[in-house]
Amino acid sequence: MIASGGKSWFTAAEIADLGLPGLPRTKRKVNERADREGWKVAAGRDGVPLARSRRGRGGGLEFHISQLPTSAQAELVSRGIAFVSPQTYSPAEADRPLAANDGCRNQIWAWFDGQSDKVKAEAERRALILVDVDAYKAAGLPATTAVNHAARAAKVSPSTVWNWLGLVDGVPAPDRLPHLAPRRKGGGKEAEIDPELWQTLLSDYLRLSKPTFMSCYLRTKALADEMGMTLPHAKTLQRRLEAEVPPQVITLRRKGKEALRRMLPAQIRSVADLHAMELVNIDGHKADVFVRWPDGRIGRPTIVAIQDVYSRKFLAWRIAETEDTVTARLVFADLFKKWGIPKGLLADNGRAFASKWLTGGARTRFRFKIRDEDPVGVLVNLGIAIHWAKPYRGQSKPIERGFRDFCDHIARHPAFEGAYTGNTPLAKPENYGNAAVDLETFCRVFDAGVAAHNARLGRRTEMGAGQYSFDQVFDDSYARATIGKATEEQLRLALFAADQISTDRTTGAVRLAGNSYWKPEMAQIAGQKVTIRFDPDDLTRPVHVYDRAGKFLVTAPLWQATGFLDMAAAKERQRLEKRHQRAAKEAADALNLLSAADLAARLPTYDEDVEPSVRPAASRIVRQRGNIVAALKAVSEPSQNPVTNPDFDRLHRKAALRLIEQ
């Protein structure tokens, strides 16, 4: 029998019977290893031998636990057989009662606390029987009679009671329970398996393809048959795998890093120290609804939204075809205009943020040159601290949990029946692809759905406390917080910018996407190149005009077309022309210009007979060259009385020819 309760000395037979890892399973092999490693002559720190003669019949040697391999020592401790750490062993304390060693006492109680309720109940039953033995002995009965009476009452053999008394010999009564608890000896002899086959089985099973254990076992068995070896039963090897391979390793090798990360408890983040608009988060979500765009194409729209982290309220959102820089800037502009400037922004990590919102088709969305402006730079210029989170991590960005709510309450709305796509390819509804809703209908239903999402009572968030809505939490904090408000210039900076727009050469008006924008002050920039900032989703709003150096000039409203016979528009046009003329006349009068007569009188007069004050240093005769002279024609003056005599005319022509030759 192998004793228990802080055992530190073991015979070769006991070591073999225990089946400890790293040690032989037969007494002969254990003795051979002891001889080879010098266990019989080893000594401790104090020079005390670590081998001693065994007390009792049979003799032989006992070896101290410190001579065993580390894995074997750990196994003895885990089984509750040994409790004294080899590092703290002192041979002088080897024969002291176990309870007298405080370190050992703590270890054995820690082991007992880790046992099952069944083991603890059995220890309590044994302790009560020993209490009866003590009571009989206190009444004056001999020890043998006391044991017999207690054993008969408990329906156990007296020898069993004597064994229990041996386990607690020298142990104080308060410390009896751990010593009386049943201890497992071990599962007998461990099944042998060739290391190469074991490595093959583990390598096959621990793959991301997640093969079943039985398929891996059969492949390993085929290899064992080819090698002429015997493989233990599949259940035996599966139990060994579960005992020797940590579950973290199994999860990592079969399910990946993300599954291993999920084995850790979720981080609990508190927002109690924040307030409304102190931190917002932004992200995009592709709706699970087919939408018909104005040009007839059908696709799934993308929502870019900003949510307040403290209250979880959605503050601003835009609907577009993709996540791009245009939509992101416009959502920021809406946020600044309606709620103010937040202190911080939580967004996807830098690479993801750039790939989605600095490109994403923005260059090809418009038929004019756009300015490459980093939305991150705009935010930094406004003093907004940016915090990067990991994409697709709902624990990092609460907005992703809000998007999941949209999938149920908005995407499955009755107005979208037949247009719902399902949230995964495997969750397509029966009527998938049967319909598509107009963009206007989608926007209307989505806006109403977000409003209902914010107003729903009983939110089980930290600040909602199961009774308040996102709106109520936000409004209460917003009213008490100090929020930075955006100036007109800051609002303009958040809008989209189009470069190199030519103004009209006559009026100074600018044309954008088929619309014309004008204000009287723009006459000063007629024919010039300008930069304008505008909202591409609402071209009816005024545009902001800047010169090429970036200086703000004017905000120009939309110059709207009117009906051909619209009398009200005609009268407004007349009033505009009068104001235009009056403003120009007042500006001209302010210059205090001279009349033409006053200007002529003020200018100096010049004498035509005045000799030039500067003469050339030398003069030269210019000779005529080429056919210049021949090109000259003599013109005779008509006479008062024309002569019609042919002879006279002939003489006259000859004289003219002589004149030219001279």
C-alpha positions, 0 to 999 in steps of 0.5 A: 500500500502506498501511504499518503499525506505528505509522503517524501520517501519512496521505494523503487517498487512504489515509484514503479507502481505510481507510473510517474512521467519520466520514470520506468514502470518496473522496479528493476528499471527504477533500481537500474536508473538509481544506480546509474544516477547515483541516488543511493549516495546522493546528499542534500544541502546539509550533507544528509543522505537522500537515500535511507533504509526502509523501516519495517519488514522487507528492508531495502532503500527509500529515495527522497522525492528531490531525486525524482525528475521535476515532472514526477515531483509535480505529478506527486503533488497534483495527486495529493501524495507529496506536499513538501517542495523539494526546494524547501526540504530539510532532512532534519524535518523529515520525521517531524509530524506533517502538521508541524510544518507550516508550509506543508500545512498550507499546501495540503489544505490548498490541495484539499480545497481543490478536491470535489465535494464527494472527496470532501464528504468522504473525508468528513465521514472518516473524521466523524468516525475517528471522533467517535473513537476518541470519545470511546477512549475518553470514556475509558475504553481501551483503544482496540475496544474503541475502534471496534465499537466505532467500526461496528456503528459505521459499518466498516471494518476495524482494520480500515479505522486503524488505517485512518488512525495511522494517516492522522497519527501526530496530526492535530484534530483541526488538520485531519480532513486533508489527511483523511481525504481519499487520494487517487493512486493513478490510472495504472500503467500508461499505454506505450506509444512510439514518440514518432507516432504520437508526434504524427497524431498530434500534428495531424489533429492540431490543424486549422482544418479541424479533422476529427480525432478518429480520422487522425487516429486511423491515419496514424494507425495505418502508419503504425501498421506499416512500421510494424507497431501496435497503437493503443485504443483511440479512446486511450490516446484521446484521453492522453491528448486531453490530459497532456495538451493544454486547451489553449494550444488546441484552440490556437492550432484548430480554431486560430488566434481570434478564438484563442483571444475569445478565451479571455474574458471580455474587457469591461470598459466604463464610460462613467468618467465621460460625458456627452460629446467627449468621445464619438466613434465612426464606422461604416455599415453596408445595409442588408437591403437592395436599393435602386439608385437614381440612375437605375442601378441596384445595390446595397447602400452604405451607412457612415455614422457617428455615435456618442460613446457615453450615451450610445446615441447616433448623432449623424449619418449619411447614406452613400454607395461606398465608404469614401472621403466624401461621405466621411467629411459630410458626416463630420460636417453634420456633427459639427453643425448640429452638436458641436466639436467632440474632444475625441474620435474612436475609429478603425486603425490607421491603415483601415481608416486610410484605405476606406475613407481616403480613396474608395472611389472619391476621385471618380465620383465627380467630373471635376478636379477634387482636392486631396484632403485627409479627413484626419488632418481636418480633425487634428486641426480642430483639436480632436484627438483620434484613438485607433481601434481594431476593425470588426472588434465590437468590444472596441467600438460600441457603434458595431453593436448599434449596427447589429440592432439596425439589422433587426429593426430597420433592415427587416422593416415591412417597407423593405419586404422582398428587398432584404438580403439577409445578414449572411450568405447562409441566411438569405430569405426565401424572397431574396432579390425579389424587389428593390426599394427606391433610395428616397424610401430607404432614406426615409425609413432609415431616418425614422428607424434611427430616431426610434433606436435613440428614443427606445426606453429601457436600454441596458447600458452602463448609463441607461441602467435598464430604464433610460433611452439613449436620447435621455442619457445624451440630453441630460449630459449634454445640458451639463457639459461644456461643448465646443461649438464650430464656427462658420469657417470650421464648418466650411473646412469640413465640406468637400473641396473642388479645385480649379473651377472657372468663373463666368467671364462676364458675371463671375458665376460658377457652375457645378454639376449643372447648377449655377451659383452667383452673388453680386460680389463675384463680379470681381472674380469674373474669369478667374480660377477658384476653389469651392467647398460644397455639400455634394449630397445637397447641391441646393445649398450655397457654396463657399468660394475661395481664391486660389491661395485659399482665402475665403471670398464669398458664400454664393447661393444657388441661381435657380431657374424660373418659369418662362411666364413667372411674373413674380420671378420677373419682378424679382429680376427687375429688382435685382437689376435695379439693385445691381445698377444702383450698387455699381453707380454708388461705387462709381460715385464713391470714386469721385471721377472727373467728367470728360470736359474736366478731364480734357481741360486738366490735360496739357496741350502740345504745340505741333511746330515745336522742333524735336529736342533730340536729333539723330547722330547721323542721317543716311539716304534710303534707296528703294529696292525691288518692285516698290517703285513699279507698283506706284501708279500715276493718277492724272487729275481730271480736266474741267473740259474732258477731251475726247480726241483719240489722238490727244489721248494717245499722246497723254498716255505716252507722257504718263509712261515717260513720267513713270520711267523717270 
